[in-house]
Amino acid sequence: MPAEPQVSAFESIKHITEDGSEYWSARELMKLLGYTRWQNFGEVIDEAKEVCRTNGGDVDRLFTDSSKKSRGRDAQDYHLTRHACYIVAESADGRKPQVALAKIYFALTTERYELLAQSEEDRLRIEQRRKLLRHNAELALQARAAGVMTDREFATFFNAGYRGLYRERQHEIRARKGLKHGQDISDFMGSLEVAANDFRAALARQLLADRGVTGVPAANATHYEAGDSVRALLVTKGIHPEQLPTPAKSYQQLLYEEEARQRILAEDDQGLWSLLSPAAVDNPQAEEDE
C-alpha cells in the first residue's frame, strides 16, 4: 500500500482567508528558514521589500503589515503572498539548507500557481471555439444535404459565409492576420469574433434546413446571407469584423495551458513535497552565527 503523501512544511503553515486567498505569516516562515530572532529576519524582509520595489512590484499588496500587540509590545509581522515568500527566500541566507529548499519550493510553486490564472477572455475563447467547431460540422452536414459535395465546392461554400461576414475570403483573412498557409483562422480569433462566426454558422445551418435549400449556388447564397446578417448586426454597434484584433495566443496554446492547469489541479501538490515534512515546523535548526 503506497504511503500517504506528506504535507510540505511550507504548505502546512499556509493560511486561507474567507475569500479563498492564501498567505503566509512572516514569523512562521522565519522558523522554517532557520532564523530564531526577528531582528535578523526583519532585515531579510526589508531587503526583500526593496527588491520587490526595485522591480516594480506592489510591496503593500505582497507584504501586508499584520503587526499586533503581544504581551504589551508591538510584534511586527507580515502576511506574505506566495510570490513574496519566494522573494524572501531569495534574500535570506543561502548557506542555510532550509533556505535553499525554500528557494526551490517557492520558485516552482509560484510558477505553477501563476499558470492556474486564466483570463475571462481566454476562458470565453475556449468555450466559443468548441461551439464553433460543433456548429461548423453541423453546417457542413446540412450543406452536403443541399448538394455541396466536393472539396472545391465546400471551400467556395465556406468562403461565401466569410465574404458575407468579413467581405474577405479565407486566404485574405489569413493574410491579414499574418498567419501561415494552413493555419486555421478560427484558432486566432478573440472571443467576440469566434462568437460572431459561431452565430454565422448556426444561422446558416438553420436557414438551409428551414428553407429546404438545394443546389450549390443557393447554398452559397444562403451562407453569404447569414454572414451578411451577422455583419449588419455588428456594424450597427460600430464593430467591423475585419477590424477585430488578432490574439497573440492560438487556440492550441490555450488548450495546452488549460491541460496544464487541469493537471496541476488534479495532482496531489502536497505529496510532491514530502521532503519537507511538517515536523520541520516544530524543530527548526538553530540559526548560525547569531
C-alpha positions as CSV (number, residue, x, y, z in Angstrom):
1,M,0.0,0.0,0.0
2,P,1.6,3.3,-1.0
3,A,2.5,5.7,1.7
4,E,0.2,8.7,2.1
5,P,1.7,12.0,0.8
6,Q,3.0,14.3,3.4
7,V,2.1,18.0,3.6
8,S,5.2,20.1,3.0
9,A,6.3,22.3,5.9
10,F,5.7,25.4,3.7
11,E,2.2,24.3,2.9
12,S,1.4,23.4,6.5
13,I,1.8,27.0,7.6
14,K,-0.2,28.5,4.8
15,H,-3.3,30.4,5.8
16,I,-6.5,30.8,3.8
17,T,-8.8,33.8,4.2
18,E,-12.5,33.8,3.9
19,D,-12.4,34.8,0.3
20,G,-10.1,32.0,-0.6
21,S,-6.8,34.0,-0.8
22,E,-3.7,32.4,0.6
23,Y,-0.9,34.0,2.7
24,W,2.0,33.0,5.0
25,S,2.9,34.6,8.3
26,A,6.4,36.0,8.1
27,R,7.1,34.9,11.7
28,E,6.1,31.4,11.0
29,L,8.2,31.4,7.8
30,M,11.1,32.7,9.8
31,K,11.3,29.5,11.8
32,L,11.2,27.3,8.7
33,L,14.0,29.2,7.2
34,G,16.2,28.6,10.2
35,Y,16.0,32.0,11.8
36,T,15.4,32.4,15.6
37,R,15.4,36.2,16.0
38,W,13.0,38.6,14.4
39,Q,15.6,41.3,14.4
40,N,17.7,39.4,11.9
41,F,14.8,38.1,9.8
42,G,13.3,41.6,9.7
43,E,16.4,42.7,7.8
44,V,15.7,39.9,5.3
45,I,12.1,41.1,4.9
46,D,13.3,44.7,4.4
47,E,15.7,43.6,1.7
48,A,13.0,41.5,0.0
49,K,10.7,44.5,0.0
50,E,13.3,46.7,-1.5
51,V,13.9,44.0,-4.3
52,C,10.2,44.0,-4.9
53,R,10.0,47.8,-5.1
54,T,13.0,48.0,-7.4
55,N,11.4,45.5,-9.8
56,G,8.1,47.5,-9.8
57,G,6.2,45.1,-7.5
58,D,3.3,46.2,-5.3
59,V,5.0,46.0,-2.0
60,D,1.9,46.8,0.1
61,R,0.0,44.0,-1.6
62,L,2.7,41.4,-1.5
63,F,3.9,42.3,2.0
64,T,0.8,43.2,4.1
65,D,1.6,44.6,7.5
66,S,-0.1,42.4,10.2
67,S,1.7,43.7,13.3
68,K,-0.2,43.3,16.6
69,K,0.3,43.7,20.3
70,S,1.9,40.8,22.1
71,R,2.5,41.0,25.9
72,G,2.0,44.7,25.7
73,R,4.6,45.2,23.0
74,D,4.3,45.6,19.2
75,A,5.0,42.3,17.5
76,Q,5.8,43.0,13.9
77,D,4.6,40.6,11.3
78,Y,3.6,40.4,7.6
79,H,1.1,38.4,5.6
80,L,3.1,37.3,2.6
81,T,1.9,36.1,-0.7
82,R,3.4,33.1,-2.4
83,H,5.5,35.4,-4.6
84,A,6.6,37.4,-1.6
85,C,7.8,34.2,0.1
86,Y,9.9,33.5,-2.9
87,I,11.5,36.9,-2.8
88,V,12.1,36.5,0.9
89,A,13.8,33.1,0.3
90,E,16.0,34.7,-2.4
91,S,17.0,37.4,0.1
92,A,17.7,35.0,3.0
93,D,21.0,33.4,4.0
94,G,21.7,30.9,1.2
95,R,24.0,28.9,3.4
96,K,21.1,27.5,5.4
97,P,19.7,24.3,3.8
98,Q,16.2,25.4,4.7
99,V,16.6,28.5,2.6
100,A,17.9,26.5,-0.3
101,L,14.8,24.3,-0.2
102,A,12.5,27.3,0.2
103,K,14.0,28.9,-3.0
104,I,13.3,25.7,-5.0
105,Y,9.8,25.2,-3.5
106,F,8.5,28.8,-3.9
107,A,10.1,29.2,-7.3
108,L,8.4,26.1,-8.7
109,T,5.1,26.5,-7.0
110,T,4.9,30.3,-7.8
111,E,5.3,29.3,-11.5
112,R,2.7,26.5,-11.2
113,Y,0.1,28.7,-9.5
114,E,0.6,31.6,-11.9
115,L,-0.3,29.1,-14.6
116,L,-3.6,28.5,-12.8
117,A,-4.6,32.0,-13.6
118,Q,-6.8,32.2,-16.6
119,S,-8.3,35.4,-18.0
120,E,-12.0,35.6,-18.7
121,E,-11.2,36.3,-22.4
122,D,-9.2,33.0,-22.6
123,R,-12.0,31.1,-21.0
124,L,-14.5,32.5,-23.4
125,R,-12.3,31.8,-26.4
126,I,-12.1,28.1,-25.5
127,E,-15.8,27.9,-24.8
128,Q,-16.8,29.7,-28.0
129,R,-14.2,27.8,-30.2
130,R,-15.6,24.5,-29.1
131,K,-19.1,25.6,-30.0
132,L,-17.9,26.9,-33.4
133,L,-16.3,23.5,-34.2
134,R,-19.6,21.8,-33.5
135,H,-21.7,24.3,-35.4
136,N,-19.3,24.3,-38.4
137,A,-19.6,20.5,-38.5
138,E,-23.4,20.6,-38.4
139,L,-23.4,23.3,-41.1
140,A,-21.2,21.1,-43.3
141,L,-23.7,18.2,-42.9
142,Q,-26.6,20.5,-43.9
143,A,-24.6,21.9,-46.8
144,R,-24.0,18.3,-48.0
145,A,-27.7,17.6,-47.8
146,A,-28.2,20.7,-50.0
147,G,-25.9,19.3,-52.6
148,V,-22.4,20.6,-51.7
149,M,-20.2,17.6,-52.3
150,T,-16.6,18.2,-53.5
151,D,-13.7,19.8,-51.6
152,R,-13.8,22.7,-54.0
153,E,-17.5,23.2,-53.5
154,F,-17.1,23.2,-49.7
155,A,-14.2,25.7,-49.9
156,T,-16.4,28.0,-52.0
157,F,-19.4,27.4,-49.7
158,F,-17.4,28.4,-46.6
159,N,-15.8,31.4,-48.3
160,A,-19.3,32.6,-49.1
161,G,-20.0,32.8,-45.4
162,Y,-16.7,34.6,-44.8
163,R,-17.4,37.1,-47.6
164,G,-20.8,37.9,-46.0
165,L,-19.2,38.5,-42.6
166,Y,-15.9,40.0,-43.5
167,R,-16.1,40.9,-47.2
168,E,-13.0,38.7,-47.4
169,R,-12.2,35.2,-48.4
170,Q,-10.5,32.8,-46.0
171,H,-7.0,33.2,-47.6
172,E,-7.4,37.0,-47.4
173,I,-8.4,36.8,-43.7
174,R,-5.4,34.6,-43.1
175,A,-3.0,37.1,-44.8
176,R,-4.5,40.0,-42.8
177,K,-3.9,38.2,-39.5
178,G,-0.4,37.4,-40.5
179,L,-0.9,33.6,-40.4
180,K,0.9,30.9,-42.3
181,H,-0.7,28.8,-45.0
182,G,-2.7,26.0,-43.4
183,Q,-3.2,27.8,-40.1
184,D,-6.9,27.8,-39.1
185,I,-8.2,31.4,-38.9
186,S,-10.6,30.3,-36.2
187,D,-7.7,29.5,-33.9
188,F,-6.6,33.1,-34.0
189,M,-9.9,34.9,-33.1
190,G,-10.8,36.7,-30.0
191,S,-14.0,35.6,-28.1
192,L,-16.3,38.1,-29.9
193,E,-15.0,37.2,-33.3
194,V,-15.4,33.5,-32.6
195,A,-18.9,34.2,-31.3
196,A,-19.8,36.1,-34.5
197,N,-18.6,33.1,-36.6
198,D,-20.5,30.7,-34.4
199,F,-23.7,32.7,-35.0
200,R,-22.9,32.8,-38.7
201,A,-22.6,29.0,-38.8
202,A,-25.6,28.3,-36.7
203,L,-27.8,30.8,-38.6
204,A,-26.7,29.4,-42.0
205,R,-27.5,25.8,-40.9
206,Q,-30.9,26.9,-39.7
207,L,-31.7,28.8,-42.9
208,L,-30.6,25.9,-45.1
209,A,-32.8,23.5,-43.1
210,D,-35.9,25.7,-42.8
211,R,-35.9,26.7,-46.4
212,G,-35.1,23.2,-47.7
213,V,-32.3,24.8,-49.8
214,T,-31.0,22.6,-52.7
215,G,-28.2,23.2,-55.1
216,V,-24.7,24.6,-54.7
217,P,-25.5,28.2,-55.8
218,A,-28.5,28.5,-53.5
219,A,-26.5,27.1,-50.6
220,N,-23.7,29.5,-51.2
221,A,-26.1,32.4,-51.4
222,T,-27.7,31.4,-48.1
223,H,-24.4,31.2,-46.3
224,Y,-23.4,34.6,-47.6
225,E,-26.8,35.9,-46.4
226,A,-26.2,34.5,-42.9
227,G,-22.7,36.1,-42.7
228,D,-24.0,39.4,-44.0
229,S,-26.8,39.4,-41.4
230,V,-24.3,38.9,-38.6
231,R,-22.1,41.6,-40.1
232,A,-25.0,44.0,-40.3
233,L,-25.8,43.5,-36.6
234,L,-22.2,44.1,-35.6
235,V,-21.9,47.2,-37.8
236,T,-24.9,48.8,-36.1
237,K,-22.8,48.6,-32.9
238,G,-19.8,50.2,-34.6
239,I,-18.0,46.8,-34.9
240,H,-16.4,45.7,-38.1
241,P,-15.4,42.0,-38.0
242,E,-12.3,42.6,-40.2
243,Q,-11.0,45.2,-37.6
244,L,-11.2,43.0,-34.6
245,P,-7.8,42.3,-33.0
246,T,-6.0,39.1,-33.5
247,P,-4.9,37.5,-30.2
248,A,-1.3,36.6,-29.7
249,K,-2.1,33.1,-28.4
250,S,-3.5,30.4,-30.7
251,Y,-6.4,28.2,-29.6
252,Q,-4.0,25.3,-29.4
253,Q,-1.8,27.3,-27.0
254,L,-4.9,28.0,-24.8
255,L,-5.7,24.3,-24.8
256,Y,-2.2,23.4,-23.8
257,E,-2.4,25.8,-20.9
258,E,-5.8,24.5,-20.0
259,E,-4.5,20.9,-19.9
260,A,-1.5,22.0,-17.8
261,R,-3.9,23.9,-15.5
262,Q,-6.1,20.8,-15.0
263,R,-3.1,18.6,-14.4
264,I,-1.9,20.9,-11.7
265,L,-5.3,20.9,-10.0
266,A,-5.5,17.1,-10.3
267,E,-2.1,16.5,-8.8
268,D,-1.6,15.9,-5.2
269,D,0.6,19.0,-4.8
270,Q,1.3,18.4,-1.2
271,G,2.6,14.9,-1.9
272,L,5.2,16.3,-4.3
273,W,7.0,18.0,-1.4
274,S,7.2,15.2,1.2
275,L,10.9,16.0,1.5
276,L,9.8,18.9,3.7
277,S,7.7,17.4,6.4
278,P,5.5,19.3,9.0
279,A,8.0,18.2,11.7
280,A,10.3,20.9,10.5
281,V,7.9,23.4,11.8
282,D,8.4,22.2,15.4
283,N,12.2,21.5,15.0
284,P,13.8,24.4,13.1
285,Q,17.5,24.3,13.0
286,A,19.2,26.8,15.2
287,E,20.4,29.9,13.5
288,E,24.1,30.1,12.8
289,D,26.3,33.0,13.8
290,E,23.6,34.7,15.8
